[in-house]
């Protein structure tokens, strides 16, 4: 069974263009995402899926220079881009990550993959975003290649094509066996993803204070630092990031992993 993490990336973010290659502690943010995904024990390969627009030539060039496999596809049809990348990579299991989350924890990635691959009865989709307990920016979704084909077949709405897993979570929950992965504590108030200049400044600060460019620490240690320094921690608020689960949090969960 081949587990492939696919990192979706593009330079044309509406709120913070070019963010995925923004400098964080001396390297592009995308570099830290790829490094952390590669550190997950349950992940066999990491691919970047960017768009075929000229603006993303810089992402493709960065991947080429560093030996990171890269697939380019439609900007709006992200679901189709994922399916094509998974096929190119020979993936049996896909881990969906985004390039604006430089604090990803490899152990959290592994936990979601285990929830997908080692649970009985069989699971189509596992994620830590169905019931939020992890800081935003540790988002991990995993699904089988078969489930991805089903998502592609059923996903006819614009939202399904753009947001990839809307079919499993909202539009066709009856067609997928889902598993929710929750943390030991509720830290969903913390915001570690990058959608704005303030988010980027916050992540840069965490990298500096915790020396994250030179060491990879469990996310719980980052949480403890944030709790001890509330004046610098960034809190998540409704509206910061599009999230369909905020409107229908209970209707999409078919299983729970405490």
DAURBEL-V983696 format. One record per pair of residues at least 6 apart in sequence whose ideal C-beta (glycine too) atoms are under 7 Angstrom apart, sorted by the first residue. I is the first residue (numbers start at 0). J is the second residue. Records with the same first field share a line. If there is no record, write none. Layout:
I = J / J
//
This chain:
0 = 91 / 92 / 116
1 = 43 / 89 / 90 / 91
2 = 41 / 42 / 43 / 92 / 94 / 112
3 = 43 / 44 / 46 / 85 / 88 / 90 / 93 / 94
4 = 36 / 42 / 45 / 94 / 96
5 = 46 / 48 / 81 / 84 / 85 / 93 / 94 / 95
6 = 32 / 33 / 36 / 45 / 47 / 48 / 96 / 97 / 98
7 = 48 / 77 / 97 / 98
8 = 19 / 29 / 47 / 49 / 58 / 98
9 = 49 / 50 / 55 / 74
10 = 16 / 17 / 19 / 54 / 55 / 57 / 58
11 = 52 / 54
12 = 18
14 = 194 / 195
15 = 193 / 194 / 195 / 196 / 199
18 = 28 / 99 / 193 / 199
19 = 28 / 29 / 58 / 98 / 99
20 = 27 / 28 / 29 / 57 / 58 / 61
21 = 27 / 28 / 199
23 = 31 / 101 / 202 / 203 / 206
24 = 203 / 206 / 207 / 211 / 212
25 = 212
27 = 61
28 = 98 / 99 / 101 / 193
29 = 61 / 98
31 = 101
32 = 96 / 98 / 100 / 101 / 103
33 = 45 / 67
35 = 103 / 105 / 215
36 = 42 / 45 / 96 / 103 / 108
37 = 45
38 = 105 / 215
39 = 105 / 108 / 109
40 = 109
41 = 108 / 109 / 112 / 113
42 = 94 / 108
44 = 68 / 88
45 = 67
46 = 68 / 69 / 70 / 84 / 88
47 = 58 / 62 / 67 / 69
48 = 70 / 72 / 80 / 81 / 84
49 = 55 / 58 / 59 / 69 / 71
50 = 71 / 72 / 73 / 74
51 = 71 / 72
52 = 74
55 = 71
59 = 69 / 71
62 = 69
63 = 69
68 = 88
70 = 83 / 84 / 87
72 = 79 / 80 / 83
73 = 79 / 80
75 = 160 / 161
76 = 160
77 = 160 / 161 / 163
78 = 150 / 151 / 154 / 159 / 160 / 163
79 = 151 / 160
81 = 93 / 95 / 147 / 163
82 = 147 / 148 / 151
85 = 93 / 144 / 147
90 = 144
91 = 143 / 144
92 = 112 / 115 / 116 / 141 / 143 / 144
93 = 141 / 142 / 144 / 147
94 = 108 / 112 / 139 / 141
95 = 140 / 163 / 164
96 = 103 / 139
97 = 138
99 = 192 / 193 / 194
100 = 136 / 137 / 138 / 191 / 192
101 = 202
102 = 136 / 137 / 191 / 202 / 205 / 218 / 221
103 = 137
104 = 137 / 217 / 218
106 = 217
107 = 127 / 133 / 137 / 139 / 218
108 = 139
110 = 180
111 = 125 / 126 / 127 / 139 / 141 / 180
112 = 141
114 = 122 / 125 / 178 / 180 / 256
115 = 122 / 125 / 141 / 142 / 178
118 = 178
121 = 176
122 = 176 / 178
123 = 142 / 143 / 146 / 167 / 175 / 176 / 177
124 = 142 / 146 / 164 / 167 / 175 / 177
125 = 141 / 178 / 180
126 = 139 / 140 / 141 / 180
127 = 133 / 137 / 138 / 139 / 180
128 = 138 / 140 / 244
129 = 168 / 177 / 179 / 244 / 251 / 252
130 = 179 / 181 / 248 / 252
131 = 187
132 = 181 / 182 / 185 / 186 / 187
133 = 182 / 186 / 187
134 = 186 / 187 / 189 / 190 / 191 / 218 / 222
135 = 187 / 190 / 191 / 192 / 235 / 240
136 = 190 / 191 / 192
137 = 191 / 218
140 = 164
146 = 175
149 = 174
150 = 164 / 166 / 167
153 = 166 / 171 / 174
154 = 160 / 166
156 = 170
158 = 165
159 = 165 / 166 / 170
165 = 243
167 = 175 / 177
168 = 243 / 244 / 251
169 = 243 / 247 / 251
172 = 250 / 251 / 253
176 = 253
177 = 251 / 252 / 253 / 254
178 = 254 / 256
179 = 252 / 254 / 255 / 256
180 = 256
181 = 256 / 257
186 = 222
187 = 235
188 = 234 / 235
189 = 222 / 225 / 232 / 234 / 235
190 = 198 / 233 / 234 / 235 / 239
191 = 202
192 = 198 / 240
193 = 199 / 202
194 = 239 / 240
197 = 233
198 = 233
201 = 233
204 = 231
205 = 211 / 221
206 = 212
208 = 224
209 = 216 / 221 / 224
225 = 232
237 = 245
244 = 251
//
